[in-house]
Amino acid sequence: VLLVGGMSSVPSRHSFTYDFSIWYCPEDDHVASHISERLKKEGFRGYTEHQDQVAGTCVIQAAVEVIKASRVAILLLSAKSLGDPWCQRVSQWNLCHIIQSHGTKMIPVYVGVKKAEVPSFLQLFTELEYQTKFFFDRLMNSLRAPRSAASKARPSSSS
């Protein structure tokens, strides 16, 4: 299977190429870099939108492929991204993907914005605030969480 930039992919332990992908506007690159570096140090495989894009590839096609290949989409929501048409489109594509695919999730990360400023369809998700003390702990717990907590809660049946 070929993915973005001609990288060949081997199905991962969860059938996803990436544990996470980070979507943001270029002005928030410093925040995206900080989050991505920290998650990669913890052993997560990730894609960071404006850093991992391959020159000469179709941006729309690449975004759609990465969204499909990511177990968790992290959306950085800042004053700049909330007003940016491309960021709005990527948020909508991620939402469509999690509706269609079981086992994927989306985490809105508020960067200097309040819940009331965020589009209503994103307010339905449990957000994380970047500037809080326990941000990275909560983010890593969200990435480590089993894909289906409900299946673990059910007693196993013996055959």
C-alpha positions in Angstrom: 0.0 0.0 0.0 1.4 3.4 -0.9 0.5 6.5 1.1 1.4 10.1 1.2 4.8 10.9 -0.3 5.4 7.4 -1.6 5.9 6.0 1.9 5.1 2.3 1.9 3.1 1.3 4.9 2.8 -1.9 6.8 -0.5 -2.4 8.7 0.1 -1.3 12.3 -1.1 -3.0 15.4 -4.4 -1.1 15.0 -4.5 -1.1 11.1 -3.5 2.6 11.2 -0.3 4.1 9.8 -0.4 6.9 12.3 -1.3 6.9 16.0 -2.2 10.6 15.6 -2.3 13.4 13.1 -2.2 17.0 14.0 -4.2 19.6 12.0 -3.6 23.3 12.4 -3.0 26.6 10.7 0.6 27.6 10.0 0.6 30.3 12.7 0.3 27.5 15.3 3.3 25.6 14.1 5.2 26.1 17.4 2.3 24.5 19.3 2.0 21.6 16.8 5.7 21.0 16.9 5.8 20.9 20.7 2.9 18.4 20.8 4.2 16.2 18.0 7.8 16.0 19.4 6.4 15.1 22.9 4.1 12.4 21.5 6.9 10.9 19.3 9.2 10.8 22.3 6.6 8.7 24.0 6.6 6.2 21.1 3.6 7.3 19.2 3.7 7.5 15.4 2.4 10.8 14.0 1.8 13.1 11.1 2.1 16.9 11.6 0.2 18.7 8.8 2.5 21.5 7.6 5.7 19.7 8.5 5.1 16.3 7.0 3.4 17.4 3.8 5.3 16.3 0.7 6.0 19.0 -1.9 4.4 18.3 -5.2 1.6 16.2 -3.9 -2.1 17.1 -4.1 -2.8 18.7 -0.7 -6.5 17.6 -0.6 -5.8 14.0 -1.5 -2.9 13.8 0.9 -5.1 15.2 3.8 -7.8 12.7 3.1 -5.3 9.8 3.0 -3.7 10.9 6.3 -7.1 11.3 8.0 -8.0 7.8 7.0 -4.6 6.5 8.1 -4.8 8.1 11.6 -6.3 6.6 14.7 -6.6 9.9 16.5 -7.0 13.4 14.8 -5.8 16.3 17.0 -7.3 19.6 15.9 -5.6 22.7 17.1 -8.3 25.3 17.5 -7.0 28.9 17.8 -8.3 32.3 16.8 -6.5 31.9 13.5 -7.6 28.4 12.7 -11.2 29.0 13.6 -11.4 31.7 10.9 -9.4 29.8 8.2 -11.5 28.0 5.5 -8.9 25.3 5.0 -8.8 24.5 8.8 -12.6 24.4 8.8 -12.7 22.0 5.8 -10.1 19.7 7.5 -12.1 19.7 10.7 -15.2 18.6 8.7 -13.3 15.9 6.9 -12.1 14.5 10.2 -15.6 14.6 11.6 -16.9 12.7 8.6 -14.2 10.1 8.9 -14.9 9.4 12.6 -18.6 9.0 11.9 -17.8 6.5 9.1 -15.0 4.6 10.9 -15.2 2.8 14.2 -12.1 3.0 16.3 -11.0 6.5 15.3 -11.4 9.6 17.4 -10.9 13.4 17.3 -9.5 15.6 20.0 -10.0 19.3 19.8 -7.2 21.2 21.5 -8.1 24.7 22.5 -5.2 27.1 22.0 -6.3 30.4 23.6 -10.0 30.1 22.7 -13.1 29.4 24.7 -15.7 26.8 24.0 -18.3 29.4 22.9 -15.9 30.5 20.1 -15.7 27.0 18.6 -18.2 25.7 16.0 -21.0 23.8 17.6 -20.1 20.5 15.8 -16.7 20.6 17.6 -18.2 21.5 21.0 -19.7 18.0 21.2 -16.2 16.5 21.7 -14.3 16.5 24.9 -11.7 19.2 24.4 -8.3 19.6 25.9 -6.9 23.0 26.8 -3.3 23.4 25.7 -2.3 25.8 28.4 -3.4 23.6 31.3 -1.0 21.8 33.7 -2.2 18.3 32.9 -2.5 18.8 29.1 0.1 16.2 28.0 -1.0 13.6 30.6 -4.6 13.8 29.4 -3.5 13.8 25.7 -1.3 10.7 26.2 -4.1 9.0 28.2 -6.4 9.6 25.3 -4.0 8.1 22.8 -3.3 5.1 25.0 -6.9 4.4 25.8 -8.1 1.1 24.3 -10.0 1.5 21.0 -13.1 0.0 22.5 -13.5 0.4 26.3 -17.0 -1.0 26.0 -15.6 -4.4 24.8 -13.3 -4.6 27.8 -16.2 -3.8 30.2 -18.2 -6.7 28.9 -17.5 -10.1 30.5 -15.8 -12.4 28.2 -17.7 -15.5 27.1 -16.2 -18.9 27.2 -16.5 -21.1 24.1 
